[in-house]
């Protein structure tokens, strides 16, 4: 009996030193257990699935989830045929994947197309949309998937340059397309560009339903572009300035504002 009392006193004193009551100690132990479980969950093994298997396939990959049902979509480049392809997770009954759990298809095969793909899924209707580079024509292209097939659009095909590499696609809150991309100019400075869907033929791009805007220019400016939209659908773009070997950031607030984030020493 005495040793039980002593143990109880020692435990109580220890808890008081730690600033804890017996009930809070139990809660702490509970939280610690959850942390361990969370850690174990985080450290759970990765699961792998081969999606598509022809030779030289899977470069320039981009992935998106349908925001409504969580279905996976992957866009990618098939080197052997120089095609843009897309895979959709179907669970069963597909035509590719180790367990035929994916549905794979060629989206565009007109020339060397599909590099620098960037995919998104329209939240209103679940249709996949892919921005990508047409290397044959030096153009930014857009593929929109519908039930009856794909609609392919040439968005920006400049006369003295090559547009569309390093494409980064996002959809705004209304489902309209926004893309940041790099333009390599044969006659002068390279540049970062931004395109948005405006409709009604009110744009200035090769496809006049889209508006193309020059954001920044210079030696190798605009490579590795990454686009995000804020809560007001205002664009934010991170990108590489090759001439200054630096990371840059552009955001839109009525006009484009450019900031240098990090310069090489």
SULRA-V634413 format. One record per backbone hydrogen bond with DSSP energy under -1.0 kcal/mol. CO is the residue of the C=O (numbers start at 0). NH is the residue of the N-H. E is the energy in kcal/mol with one decimal. If there is no record, write none. Layout:
BEGIN
CO,NH,E ; CO,NH,E
END
This chain:
BEGIN
0,4,-1.8 ; 1,5,-2.8 ; 2,6,-2.3 ; 3,7,-2.2 ; 4,8,-2.7 ; 5,9,-2.8 ; 6,10,-2.6 ; 7,11,-2.5 ; 8,12,-2.8 ; 9,13,-2.4 ; 10,14,-2.3 ; 11,15,-2.3 ; 12,16,-2.4 ; 13,17,-1.8 ; 14,19,-3.5 ; 15,18,-1.0 ; 20,24,-2.5 ; 21,25,-1.8 ; 22,26,-2.0 ; 23,27,-2.7 ; 24,28,-2.4 ; 25,29,-2.2 ; 26,30,-2.7 ; 27,31,-2.8 ; 28,32,-2.4 ; 29,33,-2.1 ; 30,34,-2.5 ; 31,35,-2.2 ; 32,36,-2.4 ; 33,37,-3.2 ; 34,38,-2.9 ; 35,39,-2.9 ; 36,40,-2.6 ; 37,41,-2.8 ; 38,42,-2.1 ; 40,43,-1.4 ; 49,97,-1.1 ; 55,78,-2.1 ; 58,76,-3.0 ; 61,74,-2.7 ; 63,72,-2.6 ; 65,69,-3.0 ; 70,65,-2.4 ; 71,88,-2.3 ; 72,63,-2.4 ; 73,86,-2.9 ; 74,61,-2.2 ; 75,84,-3.0 ; 76,57,-1.8 ; 76,58,-1.3 ; 77,81,-1.4 ; 77,82,-1.5 ; 81,112,-2.1 ; 82,77,-2.8 ; 83,106,-2.9 ; 83,107,-1.4 ; 84,75,-2.3 ; 85,104,-2.1 ; 86,73,-2.6 ; 87,102,-2.8 ; 89,91,-1.1 ; 95,101,-2.1 ; 96,99,-1.5 ; 99,93,-3.1 ; 100,89,-2.4 ; 100,90,-2.0 ; 101,94,-1.1 ; 101,95,-2.0 ; 102,87,-2.4 ; 104,85,-2.4 ; 107,83,-2.5 ; 108,110,-1.5 ; 110,112,-1.1 ; 111,134,-1.7 ; 111,135,-1.1 ; 114,132,-2.7 ; 117,130,-2.7 ; 119,128,-2.9 ; 121,125,-2.5 ; 126,121,-2.8 ; 127,144,-2.7 ; 128,119,-2.3 ; 129,142,-2.8 ; 130,117,-2.2 ; 131,140,-2.8 ; 132,113,-1.6 ; 133,137,-1.4 ; 133,138,-1.8 ; 137,162,-2.1 ; 138,133,-3.0 ; 139,154,-2.2 ; 139,155,-1.3 ; 140,131,-2.1 ; 141,152,-3.0 ; 142,129,-2.7 ; 143,150,-2.7 ; 148,145,-2.9 ; 150,143,-2.5 ; 152,141,-2.7 ; 154,205,-1.3 ; 154,206,-1.4 ; 155,139,-2.4 ; 159,185,-1.8 ; 161,183,-2.6 ; 164,181,-2.5 ; 167,179,-2.3 ; 169,177,-2.3 ; 171,174,-2.1 ; 175,171,-2.4 ; 176,196,-2.1 ; 177,169,-2.6 ; 178,194,-2.8 ; 179,167,-2.4 ; 180,192,-2.9 ; 181,163,-1.6 ; 182,190,-2.2 ; 183,161,-2.1 ; 189,217,-2.5 ; 190,182,-2.8 ; 191,214,-2.8 ; 191,215,-1.3 ; 192,180,-2.1 ; 193,212,-2.8 ; 194,178,-2.4 ; 195,210,-2.9 ; 198,201,-1.7 ; 206,209,-1.9 ; 207,202,-3.4 ; 208,197,-2.7 ; 208,198,-2.5 ; 209,204,-2.2 ; 210,195,-1.8 ; 212,193,-2.3 ; 215,191,-3.0 ; 217,189,-1.3 ; 217,220,-1.6 ; 218,242,-2.4 ; 219,241,-1.8 ; 222,239,-2.6 ; 225,237,-2.3 ; 227,235,-2.7 ; 229,232,-2.3 ; 233,229,-2.4 ; 234,251,-1.8 ; 235,227,-2.5 ; 236,249,-2.9 ; 237,225,-2.3 ; 238,247,-3.0 ; 239,221,-2.0 ; 240,245,-2.1 ; 245,240,-3.1 ; 246,260,-2.3 ; 246,261,-1.4 ; 247,238,-2.3 ; 248,258,-2.8 ; 249,236,-3.1 ; 250,256,-2.7 ; 254,252,-2.4 ; 256,250,-2.2 ; 258,248,-2.8 ; 261,246,-2.1
END
